[in-house]
Amino acid sequence: MAKPRLTQRLRRFTEDRGLKWARRRQGLDSLPAVLAARRIYILPTRAGTALGALLLAMLAAGLNYNNSLALLLTFLMSGFALVGLYQCHRRLLGLQIRGIELAPAFAGEQLVVTVQLGDATGQSAADFAAALRTRDLSAAEAVGTGDLRSPLLTLRCVAAQRGLWVLPALRLHCTAPTGLFRAWVWLHVDASTPVYPRPRGTLPLPEAPGDDSGRTDPAGGNDEWASLRPFRDGDSPRQVAWKAYARGAPLLVKEYRGLAGQRHEFDYDSLPNGLDTELRLSQLAAWIVESERRGETYALALPGARLAADSGPQHLRRCLTALALFGHRDAGPAS
């Protein structure tokens, strides 16, 4: 049991030293960027190391027994390996990194990192892979998808806690075409995204004092159709405007409003004293998500900040971001 732990510590130490050296040598990357030869590193894989040992043994045997056929086979296989070394390095040389996008997520859910590559080398997106270098050495790895014009690398990792998630060092690597060598580059990009508190709580939705929530909509009745909006992950298929989609329109979702003027005031200080900070933020997040789902307006009041009543995707992001960064504006990288 001690051997795997020693191997893991040795690997972590080696990667940490190499990563720090690469950061000092390269500095911070600004995108878009084109990969130059000086920042591409290449080493044999396990298969490449085994092939190298086999070639040394074949060379020693051929020289010892003066076997010309054995020497010819050894040199042919060595030439094949060298060509694979060159081709693997060429896969990354001149590759363009167009951009890196981070999608916000709720705490405990998967956070998506998308790396968009250029088509400078004309290679297939499946030739490349990427991994995040996190503190616990558990890399979120993904293989490329997409076509030659817009290859994408999509990585998914769990956002452990709310706050500001800062993108760690990203390793882009390639083992094509032979799998005998691995070429890689380190990307150090200044990018971050908020991690929202997990929506949970059982308290009922509060209403602003003196609002007109009791006045019914002139159209009459509850659940009256209000508008169409673009489809978002998590929307129910029952709300999709399938008739409009069949006519060639984009995927839209029907929004309904029950009562006109329905407005909520979400105040951090008005929550019960028995709730700690994280439970308060989770309850506020649950109210915000529920109000947005209903199409109602809502305001958010936090110590030292207040967001006026509004609704819509932008207001939702503003409120959730305020909750995510509450007390964590100097947060560091999360793994």
C-alpha positions as CSV (number, residue, x, y, z in Angstrom):
1,M,0.0,0.0,0.0
2,A,3.0,2.3,0.7
3,K,4.3,1.9,-2.9
4,P,1.3,3.6,-4.6
5,R,1.4,6.4,-2.1
6,L,5.1,6.9,-2.7
7,T,4.5,6.9,-6.4
8,Q,1.7,9.4,-6.2
9,R,3.8,11.7,-4.0
10,L,6.7,11.5,-6.4
11,R,4.4,12.1,-9.4
12,R,2.8,15.1,-7.6
13,F,6.2,16.6,-6.7
14,T,7.5,16.1,-10.3
15,E,4.5,17.7,-11.8
16,D,4.5,20.6,-9.4
17,R,8.1,21.4,-10.1
18,G,7.6,21.1,-13.8
19,L,4.4,23.2,-13.7
20,K,6.1,26.0,-11.7
21,W,9.1,26.0,-14.1
22,A,6.8,26.2,-17.1
23,R,4.8,29.1,-15.6
24,R,8.0,31.1,-14.9
25,R,9.2,30.3,-18.4
26,Q,6.0,31.0,-20.3
27,G,4.1,33.5,-18.1
28,L,0.4,34.2,-18.4
29,D,-1.2,33.3,-21.7
30,S,-3.5,35.7,-23.5
31,L,-5.9,34.2,-26.0
32,P,-6.1,33.7,-28.9
33,A,-2.6,32.1,-28.9
34,V,-0.5,30.0,-31.3
35,L,1.6,27.3,-29.8
36,A,5.3,27.7,-30.6
37,A,7.9,24.9,-30.5
38,R,9.6,26.2,-27.4
39,R,6.6,25.5,-25.2
40,I,5.9,22.0,-26.5
41,Y,7.2,19.2,-24.3
42,I,7.4,15.5,-25.4
43,L,8.3,12.3,-23.7
44,P,7.7,8.6,-24.6
45,T,4.6,6.9,-23.2
46,R,4.7,3.5,-21.5
47,A,4.4,1.8,-24.9
48,G,7.2,4.0,-26.2
49,T,9.5,3.2,-23.3
50,A,8.8,-0.5,-23.8
51,L,9.6,-0.2,-27.5
52,G,12.8,1.6,-26.7
53,A,13.9,-1.2,-24.4
54,L,13.0,-3.8,-27.0
55,L,15.1,-1.9,-29.7
56,L,18.1,-1.8,-27.4
57,A,17.8,-5.5,-26.8
58,M,17.5,-6.2,-30.5
59,L,20.5,-4.0,-31.2
60,A,22.6,-5.7,-28.7
61,A,21.6,-9.2,-30.0
62,G,22.2,-8.2,-33.6
63,L,25.7,-6.8,-32.8
64,N,26.5,-9.8,-30.6
65,Y,25.6,-12.4,-33.2
66,N,26.5,-10.2,-36.2
67,N,22.9,-10.7,-37.6
68,S,22.3,-8.3,-40.4
69,L,18.5,-9.0,-40.6
70,A,18.1,-8.3,-36.9
71,L,20.0,-5.0,-37.3
72,L,18.0,-4.1,-40.3
73,L,14.7,-4.7,-38.4
74,T,16.0,-2.7,-35.5
75,F,16.9,0.3,-37.6
76,L,13.5,0.1,-39.5
77,M,11.6,0.1,-36.2
78,S,13.8,2.9,-34.9
79,G,13.0,5.0,-38.0
80,F,9.3,4.3,-37.5
81,A,9.5,5.5,-33.9
82,L,11.4,8.7,-34.9
83,V,8.8,9.5,-37.5
84,G,6.1,9.0,-34.8
85,L,8.1,11.4,-32.6
86,Y,8.2,14.1,-35.2
87,Q,4.5,13.7,-36.2
88,C,3.3,13.8,-32.6
89,H,5.2,17.1,-32.0
90,R,3.8,18.5,-35.3
91,R,0.3,17.9,-34.1
92,L,0.7,20.7,-31.5
93,L,3.1,23.0,-33.3
94,G,1.2,26.0,-34.7
95,L,-2.1,25.0,-33.1
96,Q,-4.3,28.0,-32.3
97,I,-6.1,28.2,-29.0
98,R,-9.0,30.5,-29.8
99,G,-10.6,30.8,-26.4
100,I,-11.6,29.1,-23.2
101,E,-15.2,29.4,-21.9
102,L,-16.4,28.7,-18.3
103,A,-20.0,28.0,-17.6
104,P,-21.3,28.8,-14.1
105,A,-22.7,26.0,-12.0
106,F,-24.3,25.3,-8.7
107,A,-22.2,23.9,-5.8
108,G,-22.0,20.2,-6.0
109,E,-22.8,20.1,-9.7
110,Q,-20.5,19.7,-12.7
111,L,-18.8,22.8,-14.0
112,V,-18.1,22.8,-17.8
113,V,-14.8,24.2,-19.3
114,T,-14.8,24.5,-23.1
115,V,-11.5,25.0,-25.0
116,Q,-11.9,26.1,-28.6
117,L,-9.1,25.1,-30.9
118,G,-8.2,26.6,-34.3
119,D,-7.6,24.6,-37.5
120,A,-4.0,25.7,-38.0
121,T,-2.7,22.1,-38.2
122,G,-5.8,20.6,-40.0
123,Q,-5.8,17.7,-37.6
124,S,-8.9,15.9,-36.3
125,A,-10.2,17.1,-32.9
126,A,-10.1,13.6,-31.6
127,D,-6.3,13.7,-31.7
128,F,-6.2,16.1,-28.8
129,A,-7.1,15.8,-25.1
130,A,-7.0,18.2,-22.2
131,A,-6.8,17.9,-18.4
132,L,-7.1,20.3,-15.5
133,R,-4.2,20.3,-13.0
134,T,-6.1,20.4,-9.7
135,R,-4.6,20.3,-6.2
136,D,-5.6,16.7,-5.5
137,L,-4.1,15.5,-8.8
138,S,-7.5,14.3,-10.0
139,A,-7.6,15.7,-13.5
140,A,-10.8,16.3,-15.3
141,E,-9.9,15.0,-18.8
142,A,-11.8,15.1,-22.1
143,V,-11.1,14.2,-25.7
144,G,-11.8,16.6,-28.5
145,T,-15.0,16.8,-30.4
146,G,-16.3,18.8,-33.3
147,D,-15.1,19.3,-36.9
148,L,-11.8,20.5,-38.3
149,R,-13.0,24.1,-38.5
150,S,-14.1,24.4,-34.8
151,P,-12.7,21.6,-32.7
152,L,-13.7,21.7,-29.1
153,L,-12.5,20.2,-25.9
154,T,-15.1,20.0,-23.2
155,L,-14.0,19.3,-19.6
156,R,-16.3,18.6,-16.7
157,C,-15.3,18.8,-13.0
158,V,-17.3,19.0,-9.8
159,A,-17.6,22.5,-8.2
160,A,-17.2,21.5,-4.6
161,Q,-18.2,24.8,-3.0
162,R,-19.7,28.1,-3.8
163,G,-17.4,31.1,-4.5
164,L,-15.2,32.2,-7.4
165,W,-13.8,29.2,-9.3
166,V,-10.5,30.2,-10.9
167,L,-9.3,28.1,-13.8
168,P,-6.2,26.1,-12.8
169,A,-3.4,25.2,-15.2
170,L,-4.7,23.4,-18.2
171,R,-2.7,20.7,-20.0
172,L,-3.3,20.1,-23.7
173,H,-1.7,16.9,-24.9
174,C,-1.6,14.6,-27.8
175,T,-0.4,11.0,-28.4
176,A,-1.3,10.7,-32.1
177,P,-0.5,9.1,-34.5
178,T,1.4,6.1,-32.9
179,G,0.7,6.4,-29.2
180,L,4.5,6.0,-28.5
181,F,5.0,9.6,-27.5
182,R,3.0,12.2,-25.6
183,A,3.4,15.9,-26.5
184,W,1.9,18.5,-24.2
185,V,1.7,22.2,-23.5
186,W,0.7,24.0,-20.3
187,L,-1.9,26.8,-20.6
188,H,-2.1,29.5,-17.9
189,V,-5.1,31.6,-18.6
190,D,-6.7,34.2,-16.2
191,A,-10.3,33.0,-16.3
192,S,-12.9,32.4,-13.6
193,T,-16.6,31.8,-13.1
194,P,-18.9,32.0,-10.1
195,V,-20.1,28.8,-8.4
196,Y,-23.7,29.5,-7.1
197,P,-24.9,28.2,-3.8
198,R,-26.9,25.0,-4.0
199,P,-30.7,25.9,-4.0
200,R,-32.3,24.2,-1.0
201,G,-34.6,25.2,1.7
202,T,-38.2,24.7,2.9
203,L,-39.3,28.2,3.8
204,P,-42.2,29.7,1.7
205,L,-41.7,32.4,-0.8
206,P,-41.9,35.9,0.9
207,E,-43.8,38.8,-0.7
208,A,-42.9,42.4,-0.6
209,P,-45.1,44.5,1.7
210,G,-47.8,46.5,0.0
211,D,-47.5,44.7,-3.3
212,D,-50.4,44.1,-5.6
213,S,-50.1,40.3,-5.8
214,G,-53.7,39.8,-5.1
215,R,-54.7,41.6,-8.4
216,T,-55.4,39.0,-11.1
217,D,-54.1,39.3,-14.6
218,P,-56.5,41.0,-17.0
219,A,-56.2,38.0,-19.3
220,G,-57.9,36.1,-16.6
221,G,-57.1,32.9,-14.7
222,N,-53.8,31.4,-13.5
223,D,-51.0,30.1,-15.7
224,E,-51.7,32.4,-18.6
225,W,-49.2,32.4,-21.4
226,A,-46.9,35.4,-21.3
227,S,-44.0,35.0,-23.7
228,L,-41.4,32.8,-25.4
229,R,-37.8,32.6,-24.4
230,P,-34.8,30.4,-25.5
231,F,-34.6,26.9,-24.2
232,R,-32.3,26.4,-21.2
233,D,-31.0,23.2,-19.6
234,G,-33.5,21.9,-17.0
235,D,-36.6,23.2,-18.8
236,S,-39.5,20.8,-19.0
237,P,-40.3,19.4,-22.5
238,R,-43.9,20.2,-21.8
239,Q,-43.1,23.9,-22.0
240,V,-41.4,23.7,-25.4
241,A,-43.2,25.4,-28.2
242,W,-43.1,22.4,-30.5
243,K,-45.3,23.9,-33.2
244,A,-42.9,26.8,-33.6
245,Y,-40.0,24.5,-33.6
246,A,-41.6,22.4,-36.4
247,R,-41.9,25.5,-38.5
248,G,-38.1,26.0,-38.3
249,A,-37.9,28.4,-35.3
250,P,-35.2,27.8,-32.7
251,L,-36.1,25.8,-29.6
252,L,-38.3,28.1,-27.5
253,V,-40.0,27.6,-24.2
254,K,-43.4,29.0,-23.2
255,E,-43.5,31.2,-20.1
256,Y,-46.6,31.6,-18.0
257,R,-47.5,34.1,-15.4
258,G,-50.1,33.4,-12.8
259,L,-50.7,36.7,-11.1
260,A,-49.9,40.1,-12.4
261,G,-47.6,42.2,-10.2
262,Q,-46.4,39.2,-8.2
263,R,-43.2,40.5,-6.6
264,H,-40.9,39.1,-3.9
265,E,-38.4,40.7,-1.6
266,F,-35.6,38.3,-0.6
267,D,-33.7,39.7,2.4
268,Y,-30.7,38.0,3.9
269,D,-31.3,39.6,7.3
270,S,-35.0,38.6,7.4
271,L,-34.2,34.8,7.5
272,P,-34.3,33.0,10.9
273,N,-31.4,33.5,13.2
274,G,-30.8,29.7,13.5
275,L,-29.6,29.5,9.9
276,D,-25.9,29.9,9.2
277,T,-24.5,31.8,6.2
278,E,-24.4,28.9,3.8
279,L,-28.0,27.8,4.6
280,R,-29.2,31.4,4.2
281,L,-27.6,31.7,0.8
282,S,-29.0,28.3,-0.2
283,Q,-32.5,29.4,0.8
284,L,-32.2,32.6,-1.1
285,A,-30.9,30.7,-4.2
286,A,-33.9,28.4,-4.0
287,W,-36.3,31.3,-3.8
288,I,-34.6,33.0,-6.7
289,V,-34.7,29.9,-8.9
290,E,-38.4,29.2,-8.1
291,S,-39.4,32.8,-8.7
292,E,-37.6,32.8,-12.1
293,R,-39.3,29.6,-13.0
294,R,-42.7,31.1,-12.3
295,G,-41.8,34.3,-14.3
296,E,-42.2,36.5,-11.3
297,T,-40.2,39.6,-10.3
298,Y,-38.0,39.6,-7.3
299,A,-35.5,41.7,-5.4
300,L,-32.4,40.6,-3.4
301,A,-31.1,42.4,-0.4
302,L,-27.7,41.4,1.1
303,P,-25.6,43.1,3.7
304,G,-24.1,46.0,1.9
305,A,-25.8,45.4,-1.4
306,R,-29.2,45.4,-3.0
307,L,-30.5,44.4,-6.4
308,A,-33.7,46.0,-7.5
309,A,-36.7,44.0,-8.5
310,D,-36.6,42.5,-11.9
311,S,-36.8,39.2,-13.7
312,G,-35.2,37.4,-16.7
313,P,-32.0,35.4,-17.3
314,Q,-29.7,38.4,-16.8
315,H,-31.3,39.3,-13.5
316,L,-31.1,35.6,-12.4
317,R,-27.4,35.5,-13.1
318,R,-26.8,38.8,-11.3
319,C,-28.6,37.6,-8.2
320,L,-27.0,34.2,-8.2
321,T,-23.6,35.7,-8.8
322,A,-24.1,38.1,-5.8
323,L,-24.9,35.0,-3.7
324,A,-21.9,33.1,-5.0
325,L,-19.4,35.9,-4.3
326,F,-20.9,36.9,-0.9
327,G,-17.9,36.9,1.5
328,H,-15.7,35.2,-1.1
329,R,-14.6,38.0,-3.4
330,D,-10.9,37.1,-2.9
331,A,-11.5,33.4,-3.4
332,G,-8.7,31.3,-4.9
333,P,-8.8,28.3,-7.2
334,A,-11.2,25.6,-6.5
335,S,-10.5,22.0,-7.4
